[in-house]
């Protein structure tokens, strides 16, 4: 595939992505034909029971994963409304990387939550949360240590200038701290949903979302464009603080 890209001089991101998909199709179809047979497609009552069980067991993990990066787009919308086109483009690069990293982090979160929920301990242990958060912090450290390199590697076809690269690097450094907040609160969210406290969770998400919208709007209206990504972390900070306060209030936080 790499040789074909060089030979045809394909530089656009969309065409490169299409080439990657086409290159993966043979392996995909081979795997499907080897793994599946016609009798597996037969639908019975057991099929519906399995689907219901799968949905019931998976909803807490799905919602907690969705909530992990649900607040990130607000900053992008505010940048689109109030910032210059150049700043919006720079913000978009950083935002795309954060969404990608958040999606990758979901796999680590899912395995961590399954291990956590296999026990019957209803208390939250700060040591376990701290260890997992530290692990995510170490994994995401290149985003705030070498943001320029990462941007140039992932968006190698972008027409970078020194100014736009520096702006995007600063935005990426700030937004990368969202991963830390996500890691710190995901265990709390999943525990809340596992206990069917969906109303309490809905209130928390609403408060965090409203805080994020208000903070980003104020930053867009009255502050410099460079402050928008910082204020875009408001929702992450607020909902994380509320969650820790909720469990601490109920005396369920242990070291």
Backbone bond lengths (Angstrom), bond angles and torsions (degrees), N, CA, C in turn:
res aa  C-N    CA-C-N  psi(-1)  N-CA   C-N-CA  omega(-1)  CA-C   N-CA-C  phi
1 X - - - 1.457 - - 1.521 110.59 -
2 X 1.336 116.25 -41.59 1.454 120.12 179.26 1.511 112.19 -61.84
3 X 1.329 116.15 -40.38 1.464 120.08 178.42 1.522 110.68 -64.32
4 X 1.344 116.53 -39.10 1.463 120.21 178.93 1.524 111.42 -65.27
5 X 1.333 116.61 -39.94 1.466 119.99 178.67 1.517 111.30 -62.53
6 X 1.329 115.88 -41.42 1.462 119.88 179.38 1.522 111.09 -69.31
7 X 1.341 116.89 -40.16 1.465 120.89 -176.95 1.522 111.09 -65.64
8 X 1.346 116.13 -44.35 1.463 120.02 -178.48 1.525 112.85 -87.98
9 X 1.329 116.56 -0.23 1.473 122.64 177.01 1.533 111.49 55.58
10 X 1.323 114.73 48.78 1.466 120.50 179.36 1.521 108.57 -85.44
11 X 1.329 117.20 121.41 1.459 121.62 -176.80 1.529 112.88 -122.49
12 X 1.315 118.29 -17.85 1.463 120.04 -178.55 1.521 110.53 -72.64
13 X 1.346 115.56 139.29 1.456 121.01 -178.01 1.530 111.15 -60.02
14 X 1.342 117.35 -40.63 1.458 120.61 -177.77 1.522 111.56 -62.74
15 X 1.342 116.70 -42.14 1.461 120.27 -179.24 1.519 111.42 -70.64
16 X 1.334 116.72 -35.21 1.465 120.00 177.19 1.523 110.08 -65.47
17 X 1.338 116.50 -42.78 1.466 120.14 177.82 1.526 111.00 -62.32
18 X 1.338 116.98 -41.51 1.465 120.76 177.71 1.519 110.93 -62.45
19 X 1.337 116.80 -40.85 1.465 120.45 178.35 1.523 111.41 -62.94
20 X 1.336 117.03 -38.09 1.465 120.51 178.24 1.526 111.13 -64.77
21 X 1.342 115.99 -40.66 1.467 119.88 178.80 1.524 110.77 -64.78
22 X 1.336 116.76 -45.88 1.463 120.47 -179.69 1.520 111.68 -63.20
23 X 1.336 116.50 -37.69 1.461 120.08 179.73 1.521 111.94 -67.17
24 X 1.329 116.77 -27.98 1.466 120.43 -178.47 1.522 113.21 -85.48
25 X 1.339 118.14 -13.93 1.464 120.84 -175.87 1.530 113.93 -60.89
26 X 1.348 120.13 -45.41 1.475 118.44 179.81 1.522 112.90 -57.41
27 X 1.326 117.27 -45.49 1.464 120.19 179.29 1.525 110.96 -64.72
28 X 1.327 116.43 -36.93 1.466 120.12 179.59 1.527 111.19 -63.67
29 X 1.325 116.68 -49.81 1.461 119.68 -177.93 1.526 111.64 -67.10
30 X 1.320 116.95 -34.01 1.466 119.29 176.59 1.526 110.09 -64.06
31 X 1.325 116.76 -43.98 1.461 120.19 179.06 1.513 112.25 -63.59
32 X 1.340 116.63 -40.40 1.464 120.49 179.50 1.522 111.11 -63.90
33 X 1.331 116.68 -45.28 1.467 119.31 -178.65 1.520 112.36 -66.87
34 X 1.326 117.56 -29.06 1.457 120.34 179.52 1.528 112.39 -80.63
35 X 1.318 116.38 -31.02 1.467 120.11 -173.24 1.522 113.64 -91.60
36 X 1.328 117.71 -26.93 1.460 120.46 -173.34 1.531 111.38 -115.94
37 X 1.319 113.86 146.35 1.462 121.40 176.20 1.525 108.17 -131.10
38 X 1.320 115.81 166.58 1.466 120.08 -174.11 1.523 112.28 -61.89
39 X 1.345 117.31 -36.70 1.464 118.94 -176.48 1.520 112.65 -68.37
40 X 1.341 116.09 -18.56 1.460 118.82 178.07 1.524 111.91 -72.33
41 X 1.325 116.83 -19.94 1.461 120.87 -178.70 1.529 112.50 -86.59
42 X 1.317 117.97 -0.36 1.455 121.50 178.43 1.523 110.03 -70.36
43 X 1.338 116.63 126.65 1.463 122.34 -175.76 1.527 109.59 -99.06
44 X 1.324 115.93 125.18 1.462 122.61 178.20 1.525 109.38 -129.84
45 X 1.343 116.16 -179.37 1.459 119.78 176.04 1.522 111.13 -61.54
46 X 1.306 115.33 -34.80 1.463 119.41 179.02 1.521 110.76 -61.86
47 X 1.324 116.52 -33.48 1.467 120.38 178.41 1.519 110.68 -61.70
48 X 1.335 116.86 -46.13 1.462 120.54 -178.87 1.530 111.34 -68.16
49 X 1.333 116.62 -36.59 1.467 119.22 176.78 1.523 110.93 -64.39
50 X 1.319 115.20 -39.64 1.464 119.41 178.71 1.524 111.05 -65.17
51 X 1.345 116.51 -42.75 1.469 120.16 179.35 1.522 110.48 -63.07
52 X 1.345 116.64 -43.42 1.467 120.20 179.45 1.522 111.20 -62.17
53 X 1.332 116.74 -42.71 1.457 120.53 178.93 1.519 111.05 -65.22
54 X 1.326 116.47 -40.66 1.455 121.18 -179.63 1.522 111.04 -64.38
55 X 1.341 116.47 -43.20 1.467 120.38 179.47 1.521 110.68 -65.77
56 X 1.333 116.52 -44.52 1.461 120.59 -179.03 1.521 111.48 -61.96
57 X 1.335 116.99 -41.88 1.462 120.61 -178.78 1.520 112.32 -75.72
58 X 1.336 116.67 -28.03 1.453 119.25 -173.78 1.510 115.54 -92.44
59 X 1.345 117.59 -17.79 1.464 120.24 -176.59 1.528 112.83 -57.49
60 X 1.347 119.86 -46.48 1.473 118.31 179.08 1.518 113.51 -57.19
61 X 1.340 116.62 -40.73 1.457 119.81 179.57 1.532 111.10 -69.75
62 X 1.335 116.49 -39.08 1.459 119.95 -179.34 1.522 111.39 -65.91
63 X 1.332 116.45 -44.85 1.463 120.01 -178.79 1.522 110.67 -67.40
64 X 1.327 117.04 -41.24 1.461 119.39 179.79 1.521 110.82 -65.52
65 X 1.338 117.17 -35.95 1.458 120.35 177.80 1.523 110.73 -68.98
66 X 1.345 116.45 -40.63 1.461 120.11 177.77 1.520 110.88 -63.14
67 X 1.325 116.28 -42.82 1.459 120.25 -179.07 1.516 111.73 -66.99
68 X 1.341 115.96 -20.49 1.457 119.40 -177.18 1.524 111.58 -59.63
69 X 1.335 117.51 -38.34 1.466 118.26 -178.53 1.528 112.51 -129.89
70 X 1.340 116.70 27.82 1.464 120.24 -179.39 1.526 112.41 -70.55
71 X 1.344 117.72 -23.98 1.460 120.60 -175.35 1.529 113.31 -85.84
72 X 1.323 117.49 -14.89 1.457 119.98 -173.54 1.532 114.42 -60.65
73 X 1.350 120.47 -39.84 1.467 118.87 -175.84 1.523 115.03 -65.45
74 X 1.324 118.87 -18.86 1.465 120.64 -176.73 1.523 110.87 -58.69
75 X 1.319 116.37 -45.15 1.460 119.72 179.13 1.514 112.16 -60.61
76 X 1.327 116.84 -37.02 1.464 120.75 178.93 1.522 110.96 -65.80
77 X 1.329 117.01 -40.89 1.464 120.24 178.45 1.528 111.40 -64.99
78 X 1.323 116.56 -40.39 1.467 120.25 179.10 1.521 110.41 -66.70
79 X 1.335 116.98 -40.19 1.464 120.17 177.01 1.523 110.68 -62.59
80 X 1.321 116.81 -37.29 1.459 120.86 178.13 1.525 110.90 -65.50
81 X 1.344 116.43 -34.07 1.462 120.71 -175.78 1.526 112.57 -82.42
82 X 1.329 117.54 -40.58 1.462 120.05 -168.81 1.532 114.43 -114.39
83 X 1.322 118.31 -21.19 1.462 120.10 -173.78 1.529 110.86 -94.40
84 X 1.321 114.57 171.04 1.460 120.25 177.84 1.526 110.02 -72.94
85 X 1.330 115.34 162.89 1.466 119.94 179.66 1.526 111.02 -63.52
86 X 1.327 116.47 -35.39 1.465 120.01 179.41 1.524 110.80 -65.57
87 X 1.330 116.95 -43.81 1.466 120.11 179.46 1.525 110.41 -66.88
88 X 1.336 117.14 -37.95 1.461 120.36 178.23 1.522 111.01 -60.62
89 X 1.329 116.69 -42.28 1.459 119.85 177.48 1.514 112.01 -62.32
90 X 1.327 116.25 -42.50 1.469 120.53 178.16 1.523 110.84 -64.35
91 X 1.315 116.44 -41.27 1.470 120.76 179.13 1.527 110.49 -64.38
92 X 1.318 115.84 -38.28 1.459 120.30 -177.57 1.524 111.58 -62.76
93 X 1.333 117.32 -38.13 1.465 120.51 177.84 1.529 110.67 -61.49
94 X 1.325 116.25 -48.74 1.461 120.02 179.63 1.514 112.07 -64.03
95 X 1.328 116.18 -38.94 1.467 120.68 -179.93 1.524 111.18 -63.68
96 X 1.319 117.39 -42.16 1.465 120.80 -179.61 1.523 111.10 -61.82
97 X 1.319 116.80 -41.86 1.462 119.93 179.65 1.521 110.36 -65.06
98 X 1.332 117.28 -40.09 1.467 120.15 -179.86 1.523 111.38 -65.57
99 X 1.331 117.40 -40.18 1.464 119.93 177.56 1.522 110.30 -63.79
100 X 1.323 116.55 -40.87 1.465 120.80 177.17 1.519 111.00 -61.32
101 X 1.323 116.72 -47.63 1.467 120.77 -179.30 1.525 111.53 -65.89
102 X 1.327 116.85 -36.25 1.462 119.89 177.72 1.520 110.84 -63.84
103 X 1.331 116.12 -40.35 1.457 119.49 177.43 1.515 112.31 -63.89
104 X 1.337 116.54 -40.97 1.466 120.29 177.58 1.519 110.31 -64.83
105 X 1.324 116.37 -39.83 1.458 120.30 -177.30 1.522 111.99 -65.82
106 X 1.337 117.20 -25.35 1.461 120.78 179.51 1.524 110.87 -57.24
107 X 1.332 117.62 -35.66 1.460 120.53 -179.34 1.522 110.56 -66.13
108 X 1.333 117.49 -41.33 1.460 120.19 176.09 1.530 110.23 -65.17
109 X 1.327 116.21 -40.86 1.462 120.84 -178.91 1.522 110.71 -63.48
110 X 1.337 117.03 -44.07 1.459 120.42 -177.26 1.517 111.45 -60.76
111 X 1.337 117.34 -46.18 1.461 119.96 179.69 1.518 110.97 -65.39
112 X 1.325 117.07 -36.44 1.459 120.43 178.69 1.528 111.19 -66.63
113 X 1.330 117.28 -40.59 1.462 120.79 -178.71 1.523 111.92 -70.25
114 X 1.326 116.84 -37.20 1.460 119.53 178.40 1.519 110.23 -63.01
115 X 1.334 116.61 -41.73 1.464 120.24 176.94 1.520 110.82 -64.10
116 X 1.333 116.47 -42.05 1.458 121.05 -179.32 1.524 111.79 -63.18
117 X 1.322 116.90 -43.89 1.456 120.76 -174.19 1.524 113.17 -82.83
118 X 1.327 117.16 -2.82 1.457 119.36 173.61 1.519 111.13 -76.55
119 X 1.339 117.00 -12.66 1.457 121.49 176.77 1.524 109.50 -97.50
120 X 1.344 116.18 166.20 1.467 121.14 -178.58 1.529 111.51 -107.25
121 X 1.312 116.66 13.99 1.459 121.02 178.90 1.527 108.54 -76.87
122 X 1.336 117.17 119.17 1.461 121.12 -177.64 1.522 112.97 -89.08
123 X 1.326 117.02 -4.52 1.458 120.56 178.36 1.523 110.22 -86.71
124 X 1.326 114.99 151.96 1.457 121.31 174.94 1.522 108.87 -97.82
125 X 1.305 116.20 129.73 1.455 121.08 -177.39 1.530 109.43 -104.48
126 X 1.329 114.95 117.89 1.461 120.35 -177.71 1.519 111.83 -60.61
127 X 1.327 116.67 -32.63 1.466 119.52 -178.80 1.526 110.73 -63.06
128 X 1.333 116.79 -42.93 1.465 120.25 179.48 1.524 111.16 -65.43
129 X 1.340 115.63 -42.77 1.468 119.47 178.69 1.522 110.61 -64.14
130 X 1.337 116.43 -41.10 1.465 120.86 -179.19 1.521 111.12 -65.09
131 X 1.328 117.23 -40.56 1.466 120.39 -179.66 1.525 110.54 -64.68
132 X 1.331 116.47 -45.16 1.461 119.69 179.59 1.526 111.23 -66.10
133 X 1.333 116.68 -40.96 1.466 120.36 178.27 1.519 111.03 -64.02
134 X 1.332 116.86 -39.78 1.462 120.72 177.21 1.523 110.80 -63.91
135 X 1.321 116.48 -39.10 1.463 120.58 177.78 1.526 110.76 -60.59
136 X 1.338 117.07 -46.26 1.462 120.89 178.41 1.525 110.59 -65.45
137 X 1.330 117.06 -37.11 1.466 120.54 179.07 1.525 110.91 -62.97
138 X 1.321 116.70 -41.81 1.465 120.39 178.93 1.528 110.41 -66.51
139 X 1.337 116.42 -43.17 1.464 120.27 -179.81 1.528 112.04 -64.42
140 X 1.325 116.42 -34.45 1.468 120.21 -177.90 1.522 113.15 -92.37
141 X 1.317 117.50 -0.23 1.471 120.59 -176.76 1.529 113.99 -57.74
142 X 1.346 120.67 -33.31 1.470 118.25 176.80 1.521 113.89 -58.88
143 X 1.342 117.27 -25.45 1.461 119.66 -179.22 1.511 112.08 -65.89
144 X 1.345 117.56 -33.39 1.465 118.48 179.13 1.520 112.70 -106.45
145 X 1.338 117.55 -6.57 1.462 119.67 174.65 1.528 111.77 -93.65
146 X 1.332 116.28 -40.41 1.469 120.80 -177.26 1.529 110.85 -131.65
147 X 1.317 118.09 55.70 1.468 119.55 -176.31 1.520 113.60 -64.14
148 X 1.330 117.53 -36.87 1.468 120.16 -178.46 1.521 111.22 -63.89
149 X 1.314 117.03 -43.21 1.460 120.72 178.83 1.523 111.21 -61.51
150 X 1.321 115.84 -44.98 1.464 119.77 -178.74 1.526 110.82 -62.93
151 X 1.320 117.15 -41.98 1.463 120.89 179.15 1.522 111.21 -63.05
152 X 1.328 116.66 -43.82 1.465 119.66 -178.71 1.524 111.80 -69.56
153 X 1.338 117.26 -30.22 1.468 120.31 179.16 1.527 110.78 -74.63
154 X 1.326 117.02 -47.72 1.464 120.70 -176.30 1.526 112.89 -76.18
155 X 1.328 116.65 -31.19 1.466 120.99 179.94 1.525 108.98 -120.39
156 X 1.325 114.83 58.36 1.466 120.09 -174.34 1.522 112.68 -68.02
157 X 1.342 117.33 -22.37 1.459 120.11 -179.00 1.525 112.98 -89.84
158 X 1.327 117.81 -2.59 1.469 120.87 -179.02 1.528 110.51 -72.18
159 X 1.323 117.54 144.37 1.473 120.78 -179.92 1.530 111.44 -79.74
160 X 1.313 116.60 72.49 1.458 120.80 -175.46 1.521 112.01 -69.49
161 X 1.320 115.02 141.60 1.465 122.66 164.49 1.521 106.79 -119.04
162 X 1.321 116.63 167.87 1.465 119.14 -179.83 1.528 111.06 -59.32
163 X 1.328 116.23 -39.17 1.470 120.30 -177.34 1.528 111.34 -69.04
164 X 1.337 117.17 -48.42 1.467 119.58 -178.07 1.527 111.49 -67.31
165 X 1.333 116.56 -36.43 1.463 119.36 178.80 1.521 110.88 -65.63
166 X 1.328 116.80 -41.54 1.459 120.05 179.25 1.529 111.19 -66.68
167 X 1.331 116.51 -40.43 1.465 120.01 178.35 1.522 111.14 -63.62
168 X 1.322 117.11 -45.89 1.465 120.73 178.69 1.520 111.58 -63.72
169 X 1.335 116.20 -37.77 1.467 120.22 179.15 1.526 110.66 -64.23
170 X 1.324 116.80 -42.71 1.471 119.98 178.40 1.532 111.25 -63.35
171 X 1.329 116.24 -41.88 1.464 120.52 179.19 1.523 110.34 -63.90
172 X 1.331 116.60 -43.99 1.464 120.46 -179.87 1.523 111.30 -63.19
173 X 1.327 116.90 -40.16 1.464 119.98 178.20 1.526 111.35 -59.48
174 X 1.327 116.20 -43.34 1.468 120.11 -178.39 1.525 110.90 -69.84
175 X 1.326 116.90 -48.79 1.460 120.49 -176.79 1.522 112.55 -65.13
176 X 1.328 117.65 -26.13 1.468 120.31 -177.97 1.523 112.23 -62.73
177 X 1.324 117.74 -22.57 1.464 119.66 178.63 1.532 111.38 -70.25
178 X 1.334 116.99 -14.01 1.456 119.44 173.92 1.524 110.80 -60.67
179 X 1.327 117.13 -33.01 1.463 120.64 179.32 1.521 111.16 -63.36
180 X 1.334 116.79 -34.39 1.466 120.68 179.00 1.531 109.72 -66.37
181 X 1.331 116.30 -46.08 1.465 119.83 178.05 1.530 111.11 -62.63
182 X 1.327 116.38 -40.50 1.461 119.96 179.12 1.521 111.06 -60.25
183 X 1.324 116.16 -46.17 1.463 120.49 -178.84 1.521 111.10 -63.98
184 X 1.328 116.61 -37.95 1.468 120.27 -176.51 1.522 112.18 -69.88
185 X 1.330 117.80 -31.92 1.465 119.23 -172.86 1.520 114.78 -102.77
186 X 1.312 118.33 -12.80 1.460 119.16 -173.06 1.515 112.26 -63.12
187 X 1.324 117.98 -40.39 1.461 120.93 177.38 1.525 110.64 -60.43
188 X 1.324 116.87 -40.43 1.457 121.17 -179.88 1.525 111.10 -65.98
189 X 1.338 116.71 -43.06 1.463 120.59 179.85 1.522 110.73 -62.76
190 X 1.326 115.79 -46.90 1.455 119.32 -177.93 1.526 111.68 -64.15
191 X 1.335 116.92 -38.75 1.465 120.50 177.03 1.523 110.64 -62.97
192 X 1.316 116.08 -40.92 1.463 121.13 179.19 1.528 110.83 -62.17
193 X 1.325 116.18 -44.29 1.459 119.87 -178.60 1.523 111.92 -72.52
194 X 1.323 116.11 -33.22 1.464 119.18 177.70 1.523 110.89 -62.32
195 X 1.322 116.20 -32.18 1.464 121.03 179.74 1.525 112.01 -88.95
196 X 1.339 116.61 9.81 1.470 123.54 175.71 1.531 112.63 63.60
197 X 1.326 116.49 29.99 1.469 120.53 176.22 1.526 109.17 -90.35
198 X 1.332 115.58 55.77 1.457 120.14 -174.20 1.526 112.59 -69.96
199 X 1.333 117.45 -32.15 1.472 119.31 179.40 1.520 110.82 -66.47
200 X 1.323 115.87 -45.23 1.466 119.52 178.02 1.520 110.22 -61.28
201 X 1.317 116.10 -40.72 1.462 120.00 -179.82 1.527 110.91 -66.08
202 X 1.340 116.94 -40.76 1.459 120.45 179.23 1.525 111.14 -61.67
203 X 1.336 116.69 -40.16 1.468 120.58 177.77 1.525 110.22 -63.81
204 X 1.324 116.76 -43.52 1.466 120.45 -179.59 1.523 111.24 -62.58
205 X 1.329 116.27 -44.81 1.463 120.22 179.57 1.525 110.51 -63.50
206 X 1.329 116.77 -39.66 1.466 120.69 179.68 1.522 111.40 -64.65
207 X 1.333 116.39 -43.37 1.470 120.09 178.75 1.522 110.30 -64.15
208 X 1.335 116.18 -45.10 1.460 119.43 178.64 1.511 112.26 -63.24
209 X 1.337 116.87 -41.73 1.456 120.25 179.18 1.516 112.43 -65.40
210 X 1.347 116.98 -43.04 1.465 120.46 178.15 1.524 111.07 -63.06
211 X 1.332 116.18 -41.06 1.467 120.27 178.13 1.520 110.97 -62.03
212 X 1.324 115.62 -40.14 1.460 119.69 -178.86 1.523 111.41 -66.84
213 X 1.327 116.15 -43.73 1.462 120.25 -179.94 1.524 110.71 -63.48
214 X 1.327 116.94 -46.11 1.470 120.83 -178.64 1.523 110.84 -63.59
215 X 1.336 116.73 -46.35 1.463 120.29 -178.42 1.521 111.31 -63.16
216 X 1.330 117.10 -43.63 1.465 120.22 -179.56 1.526 111.48 -67.12
217 X 1.326 116.91 -38.65 1.463 120.09 178.56 1.522 111.07 -64.59
218 X 1.330 116.90 -42.45 1.463 120.23 178.08 1.521 110.97 -63.94
219 X 1.333 116.26 -40.12 1.463 119.67 178.01 1.520 110.92 -64.22
220 X 1.335 116.67 -41.09 1.454 119.75 179.14 1.513 113.15 -67.37
221 X 1.337 116.72 -34.18 1.462 120.84 -177.24 1.521 113.29 -79.68
222 X 1.334 117.42 -40.83 1.462 120.00 -167.01 1.532 114.85 -119.18
223 X 1.317 118.44 -11.18 1.459 119.93 -175.98 1.523 110.89 -117.08
224 X 1.319 115.24 172.88 1.458 120.38 177.86 1.527 110.18 -67.70
225 X 1.331 115.01 156.81 1.460 119.48 179.56 1.519 112.59 -57.94
226 X 1.320 115.96 -34.04 1.464 120.33 -176.98 1.520 112.68 -63.46
227 X 1.337 117.95 -17.02 1.462 121.09 -179.18 1.530 112.55 -85.66
228 X 1.320 117.76 -12.95 1.469 120.44 -177.11 1.523 112.33 -60.00
229 X 1.350 119.90 -48.85 1.477 118.00 179.65 1.522 113.53 -61.68
230 X 1.327 117.32 -32.65 1.462 119.85 178.34 1.525 110.55 -66.14
231 X 1.325 116.89 -44.99 1.463 120.54 179.80 1.528 111.69 -73.26
232 X 1.336 117.36 -18.10 1.462 120.46 175.97 1.523 112.30 -68.27
233 X 1.324 116.93 -14.01 1.464 121.59 177.07 1.527 112.41 -86.21
234 X 1.336 117.04 -2.42 1.465 120.44 -176.69 1.524 112.07 -58.07
235 X 1.324 117.06 -45.97 1.457 120.42 -179.69 1.515 112.22 -60.71
236 X 1.341 116.48 -42.34 1.466 120.60 176.90 1.520 111.02 -58.90
237 X 1.324 115.55 -46.49 1.461 120.42 -178.08 1.525 111.30 -64.89
238 X 1.329 116.75 -44.72 1.467 120.99 -175.60 1.523 111.56 -65.79
239 X 1.329 117.79 -49.85 1.464 119.08 -176.70 1.523 111.38 -68.57
240 X 1.338 117.85 -32.60 1.463 120.18 176.65 1.521 110.29 -65.45
241 X 1.341 116.69 -44.00 1.464 120.43 178.91 1.529 111.05 -64.54
242 X 1.331 117.27 -40.75 1.468 120.59 179.45 1.523 110.86 -63.08
243 X 1.316 116.81 -42.75 1.463 120.49 -178.99 1.524 111.66 -63.20
244 X 1.328 116.57 -46.24 1.464 119.25 178.26 1.528 110.35 -63.60
245 X 1.334 116.69 -39.53 1.458 119.99 177.92 1.518 112.13 -64.04
246 X 1.327 116.99 -37.72 1.470 121.66 179.73 1.526 110.85 -61.93
247 X 1.326 116.71 -49.51 1.462 119.65 -178.02 1.526 111.58 -72.10
248 X 1.329 117.33 -33.41 1.467 119.53 176.52 1.524 110.53 -66.70
249 X 1.333 117.18 -38.78 1.465 121.51 179.18 1.528 111.55 -62.43
250 X 1.323 116.80 -33.03 1.461 121.10 179.37 1.528 112.27 -90.67
251 X 1.324 116.48 9.05 1.458 120.82 175.49 1.513 114.80 63.96
252 X 1.325 116.61 36.46 1.463 119.92 -175.99 1.522 113.05 -114.20
253 X 1.312 116.64 14.79 1.460 120.66 179.68 1.518 109.02 -102.66
254 X 1.308 115.98 125.05 1.460 122.74 178.18 1.521 108.56 -127.65
255 X 1.322 114.64 161.54 1.463 118.34 176.52 1.529 110.13 -79.36
